[in-house]
Amino acid sequence: MTEISREKIVETTTTTTIKTDLILSEKNQDSIYHEDINSEKEEEGIEYITLHDGNRYPVPTKEQWSTLREVADSVPKSAFLVIMIEFCERFTYYGLSGPFQNYIQQPPPPEGYPAETPGALGRGQQTATALTVFFQFWCYVTPVLGGIISDQYLGKYNTILLFSVIYMLGLVVLTATSVPTSIDSGGAFPGFIVALIIIGLGTGGIKANVSPLVAEQYAVPKPYVREQSKRSWYGAKKSDETELVIVTPQATYQKLFSYFYMGINFGSLSAIFTTLMAKNIGFWSAYLLPTCMFIPGIAVVVFGKKQYRQHPPRGSIFIELFRVIKLIPKYGLEGAKPSVMTKVNPALAEKITWDDVFVDEMRRTFKACIVFCWYPIYWLCYSQMTNNLVSMTATMLTGNVPNDIMQNLNPFTLIVTIPIMDRIFYPLLRRYGFQMRPMVRITWGFFFAASAMAYSAGIQTHIYNTAPYFDHPNGNGKNWVSAALIIPAYVLIGISEVFASITGLEYAYKKAPVMMKSLVMSLFLLTNCFGAVLAFALVSVAEDPKLNWMYTGISAAAGVCTILFWIAHHKRDAYDVEEDAIHRKEDEMDKYQGVEKDNEDDFTCILYRFI
């Protein structure tokens, strides 16, 4: 922006001072992270964000929204610490669950290790699928408990620390009961069940809180206009040219959750190592590796405590939630606002402990929860990747590659696709004025998931039509079909996650009340649990020769949901930015929280001494 244009704006507007802590990216001075923003907008004029170094950034006007492109802000350093926690937890989770199907389904190899197909419990495909589906179900029910404990009592940090200890206990049980002597004595199966329950409880408590915690590290609630170096369509700087852009929370959260999901998928590559170790050494070694990897994750949680930005829990939040819901039948949601209730029922208004913003946040959350209701069908498609597709690969020619290693094509797809989307695809769309808002992305995610299941149905039919075992290969041997044919199914599921899963995490965080981020995130994760229920209902047909029809039915259901979802929700993108702008000023936030952190710190000290 030229000096003349700056002076012109100053003459016609009033400026608001905002206290911020400024963190400059060492690699990119254009990217600025604002923390602890306190903005007060004048009745007239353009609102400005003034940083402590004197630089001012105006909130975009309606004309600027139509002419300037949107860009993402830089990611705070503390967010990368949280991503590291998630990496360690996901390394552990996927390292354990990767060998589960073979561990349960196949019997111990008669000639020991290395084995062509490793196994331990010998319970068959249906039992293996049922237990892996139960584990998925359990892991996505427990986040609700973690969300309640976090938002009501302990806060995100302490809840993550508490459930990390529980998680570690389950890891020890699983590893100890997978040694050969335990398998031979019959202790492996009950030990496995106990470990599933404990680990599922631990991972649920962490999952509900780690994604909201990473998003909390970015604290700018409003878009603003800044001048930066002009960039080409692929992100490279163009000499000394500059341009005005709009830095938006929407683009920044999209970038932040993409990085977060990258951490998840780098961690999920652990299944490559654990499946190879299970094949060549035994399952005890496959479970020992992720158990050891979880220890650095706990260390990052403990020693990084002072780096994290987070909101303390508001002890009355769920009481307030239920009281608002109780008022809706009589007064409506708008009538539950204190400003409205003061005019309608002054006596009741005096007892209200929430503010108007909380009611607006609840309205936004209720609408988001309707969007979440479509996700179970999506997760049903996704879950096939970790059980039935693994079993399908076991009936195909894999050479020296373990059948359960094929599922790692999914994280490889994400690791390649996410940077392309973040650095090229999304910025290129924004450059030409097309903002790929949440509903569009979710719709495409559903479409790719349906396509993955349709392709799987075709491959399963091809296997059934091929010698030597035709439509009954399980338990007999491998049909003469190359396992390379299964690769596109995993790639399609990976692409679907970029659009549907990442956007779901982002949407759950943005639309939740500031004091209920963990609970609303757990409600989104709960949709995965309902997907597991649907998968459990299909266990009876998860056997030869019915599998091709099962994949066909899942694909058809996902395809119908894709169309209906777009028809029902595509208009929500029009007011996505407006909804995200609902927030409190800093002084209002301090008053609303009204919670001392002494109890939180005491709890941390107790856990620290215990660990």
C-alpha positions, 0 to 999 in steps of 0.5 A, a space after each residue: 500500500 502506498 504512503 499516499 493511500 495510507 494517509 488517505 485512510 487515516 484521514 477518513 477512519 479511526 484506529 483501534 489499538 490492539 495489544 498483541 504478542 508478535 512472532 515473526 517467522 524467521 523464514 518469511 517476514 511477511 507472515 505474522 502471528 498475532 496472539 492475545 488480540 483485544 480489538 474495539 471497533 468504533 461505530 464509524 470508520 474502518 477497523 484496524 489491527 495495530 501491532 506492537 511494532 506500529 504496523 497496522 492492518 485494516 479489516 477488509 472492506 466489502 470491495 476488498 473481499 471482491 477484489 483481493 485474494 485470500 491467503 493463510 497466515 504463518 503457523 505458530 511455533 507452539 502448534 508444531 509441538 502439538 503436532 509432534 505429540 500427535 505424531 507420536 500418538 499416531 505412530 503408536 496407534 497405527 503401529 499397533 493396529 496395523 498388524 491387528 488383522 493378522 494377529 487375530 485372524 491367522 494361526 501361529 506359523 507352523 515353521 516359526 519366523 520369518 513367516 509367509 503370513 504371520 499370526 497368533 490367535 487364529 480366530 478367523 476373518 469374521 472375528 478379526 473384523 469384529 474386533 478391529 471394528 470394536 476397537 475403532 468403535 471404542 476409540 471414537 466413543 471415549 473422546 466424548 468422555 475426554 471432551 467432557 473432562 477437558 471442558 468441564 474440569 481439567 483443560 486440554 493439557 491436563 486431560 492429554 497428560 492424564 490419558 497418556 498415562 492410561 494409554 501407556 498402561 494399555 501398551 504395556 499389557 498388549 506387549 507383555 501378552 504378545 510374547 510367544 510363551 503367552 500365546 502358547 499358554 492361551 493368555 494372549 487373547 484375554 490380554 489382547 481384549 484388556 489392552 484394547 479397552 485400556 488403549 481405546 480409553 487412552 487414545 480417545 482422551 487424547 484425540 478429543 483434545 489434541 486437535 483443538 489444542 493445535 488450533 488454539 495456538 493461532 489466535 487471530 479471530 478476524 481477517 485483515 489486509 496486508 501487503 506482501 511480496 507477489 507470488 506466482 501460482 506455485 508460491 514462488 516470490 516475484 522479484 520486488 513486486 508486492 500485492 495486497 492480500 486478505 489474511 483469513 482465519 479460514 485459510 489459516 485453519 485450513 493450512 494448520 489442520 493440513 499440517 496436523 493431518 500430515 503429522 498423523 500420516 507420517 506417524 501412521 507409516 509406523 505400520 510399515 515397520 511393525 508389519 515387517 517386524 511381525 512377519 520376520 520377528 514376531 508380534 511382540 517386537 511389532 508392539 514393543 516399537 510403538 510402546 517405546 515411541 510413545 515415551 517421547 510423546 509424553 515427554 513433549 507434553 510434559 516439557 512443552 507445557 509453558 509453550 502452549 496457548 490454551 483456554 482454561 476450563 469453564 466449570 459451569 459450561 455444561 450446566 449452561 448448555 443444558 439451561 440454554 436448551 431447556 429455555 429453547 421450547 419456551 423462548 426460542 434460541 434467540 430468546 435465551 440471550 441475556 439481552 433479550 431475556 432482560 426484556 421478557 423475564 427480568 427475574 430469570 435474566 438475573 440468574 443467567 450466567 452466560 452471555 449473548 455470544 454463547 447463544 450465537 455460538 450454540 446456534 452455529 454449533 447446532 448447525 454444524 452437528 447436522 453436517 456431522 450426521 452425514 459422516 458415518 457412511 463416509 467412515 464406513 468406507 474408510 474402515 474397509 481399508 484396515 480390515 476387509 481390504 487387508 484380508 482381500 490382499 491376503 488372497 492376492 499375490 504379494 510376493 515377499 511383501 506382507 499383505 497388511 503393509 499395503 494399507 500404508 499406501 494410504 498415508 503415502 498418498 496423503 503425504 504427497 497430496 496434502 502439500 500439493 493441495 496446500 501449496 498449489 491447488 488451494 492457493 491457485 483456486 483462491 488466486 482466481 477467486 474461487 474459495 473452496 469452502 467446507 461444504 464443497 470439500 466435504 462433498 468431494 471427499 464423499 465422492 472419492 470414498 464412494 469411488 474407492 468402494 466401487 473400485 474395490 467391488 470390481 477388484 473383488 469380483 475379479 478375484 472371484 473370477 480367477 483361479 485356482 480358488 475362485 470365490 473361496 480363496 480365504 483359508 485355501 490360498 492365493 488366487 492368481 491376481 496381483 496385489 498391485 490392483 488394490 493400489 487405486 482403492 487406497 489412493 482414492 481413500 487417501 484423496 477423500 481424507 484430504 477433502 472430508 476428514 481434514 475439513 471435518 476437523 477444521 469445521 468442528 473446531 471453527 463452529 464450536 463455542 470457545 469453551 466447548 472445543 473438545 466436546 464438539 470435536 469429540 462429537 465429530 469423532 463420534 461419527 466414526 463410532 457410528 461408522 463402526 456400528 454400520 461396519 459391525 452390522 456388515 460382519 455377517 457378509 464379510 466373507 466369501 463369496 459375498 464381499 463384492 456385493 458388500 463393497 457394491 452396497 457401501 459404494 451405492 450408499 456413499 454415492 447417494 449420500 454425496 448427492 443428498 449432502 450437496 443438495 442439503 448443505 451447499 448454501 452453508 458456504 455462503 455464510 461460513 466467514 460470517 459465522 466464524 467471525 462470532 467471538 469475544 473481545 479479550 476483556 470480555 473473554 477474561 470476564 467470561 472465563 472467570 477461572 483461576 489456573 491454580 487447580 490446573 497447575 496443581 494437577 499437572 504437578 501431581 501427574 508430573 511427579 507420578 510420571 
